[in-house]
Amino acid sequence: MSREELPERPQMTRAGIVSLVLMLAVVVVGLAVAVGAFGGGSDVSESEDGVRGLTESAEILDGVPQEGLRLGRADAPVTIVEFADLKCPHCRSHFADVHPEIVDRLVRTGKASLELRLVALKAFRPDNETGRAAAHRLASQNRMWDFVQLAYYNQGPADEQWLSPQMAQQIQSWIPGRKGVPFDLAGDDASRRLDAEADALLERLDVSGTPAVYVKRRGDDDYRKVDVGGVFKDKSNQIVDAVEDLLGDG
């Protein structure tokens, strides 16, 4: 078709221009919400050397006891079991937006403790295995939750192998009191046992994706799945309701 044969380009009306502007505004707002949902918003603090979430992580964990995989009191009547992958962007969203409220409403009040089961989904291998090994090594030092929080606040792209041994080493050095402390990233018998336990529980409960949340009574083996779909506030309320139901049944 020659240039002369092209149809005349229609002129956009004023109403059309206004509609286009409104549509673009909606798209921009949507993108902003999406970025904030994954912890990448401007409301997350950043240190002088570019480390994100140091303040937020400290506030979440301050004064809360942790031992091994557990965050919270050992005698809490309910255990919230969370399955997560360190490279999963939805898990980052959960830890940035839902997790702080759960800690405040349930863990600090002694109603529940949190138990984290880190998995290494095939889609994110091999570096999620590196991160999980490092986190499980720190579990024996009761600093796993510090590592996980900071890893999520500084998470890289899901399709890139950013969680290298060097990055894992760097993350653990950001934990208060650990800068300059020697740390062996290689898995040991204890960390490999935690890997295997997480994988076995993942298979037993037929967990299809992360994050996944279950609740159970302390010392019990009856896991109740919590539907964590919807917006972040709904997710928090759903977990709180599931814990309250268990407390009421008891």
Protein Blocks (a to p, Z undefined) as FASTA:
>chain_A
ZZklpccdddddfklmmmmmmmmmmmmmmmmmmmmmnopafkbccdfkopghklmmmmmm
gopacehjbgcjfklfbdcdddddfklmklmmmmmmmmmmmmmmmmmnomaccddddddd
fklpcklmmmmmmmmmmmmnopmmmmmmmmmmmcccfkbcfbgfklmmmmmmmpghigop
acdfbdcfklmmmmmmmmmmmmmnopabdcddddddehiabdcdddfehjfklmmmmmmm
mmmmmmmmZZ
